Amino acid sequence: MLIGEVARKSGVSARMLRHYESLGLVRPTGRTVGGYREYSGEDIRRIFHIESLRSLGLSLTEVGRALDDPGFTPAELVDDLVRQTRERIASETQLLTRLRRIGAAEPVGWEDVLQIVALLQGLGSPSAGKRQRAALSSVPSVPPSASSPSSVSSAEGPPMPVEALVEAALSETDPNVAGALRWALAQSGGDGAALLADGLGSPEAEVRKRAVRSLAEIPDGAATALLRDALAHPDVVVRRYAALALGPRGVTEAVPTLIDMVAGRSNAGQANDVDAADALAALASRPGQADRIATGLVDRLARDTTDPSARRRLTQALADIPGSTAARALADLSHDEDRAVALTATYVIGVRTERQDR
């Protein structure tokens, strides 16, 4: 079979067949009377073998070794090809993500594209300072338009994709950069809250914590709804941060969690009892809530009879709860058998009296 016919049947161009011959990969076994290359059936099978191995990502040198070296073992090479393929897929996926985000920002010209790329590179920089500057530079100077809900208009250029901010916020370990990212997301509007919802379901505790802290700083209704749902989350840290955010928003479902936080001992890095007491005070300022919250604190005091420190914290929390229920509870507690609790209640009564006299 002449080279032209081989090329047609194999799909390998005549030029490539000549290149294979120059490398010694496949040599036509015969020549015609006119000196033309003539391929045998075995030659054609070898061509198909070459193409099969090339389809796996082998170089032509590796193909030659695989076909001609009796001692060649494929296991190590296949493992290496798997690694290379994974790296290539990761790189291509990263590129695809970046292109998609640039497209979502709807750049007007190449200057916009370059600015978006610079922001995305800044968010991915190994330098915490550069990441922080990128986060702060994405903050809009004016509210984002309704026509581009998935982008944040930066102060000096094209919109910054919210998806990139969310991804950065969920992975950031530096506390200063994390704060800048949460603030940027709070200004972004759009679908930031919906994107953060996935973080609440992460198998990694730190990612869940970053997600709920970011949601806590977004003031819109979507974030509030997600935080309300998070009150039933199996992760206690998520529940605590959600309750802290919902207290000032007037969501009364947060009260039981906040009371638990006041009574319980806080762990390092988690929301503490002082923050929870402040959130209860914010809720108690709303009509009809003060007596309910005071009753909840008193009930918890009655249950936590064996933990003196918890009883003191619960007594202190009554300080900022207005109304007669809290006042009566403090009067009773001023005679408590636990001297520390009685002294705390007496002090709180004095503070409340001073406030009323002003």
Summary of the structure (lengths in Angstrom):
residues: 358
radius of gyration: 34.0
end to end distance: 108.0
largest distance: 120.5
contacts: 1106
relative contact order: 0.04
helix: 68%
strand: 3%
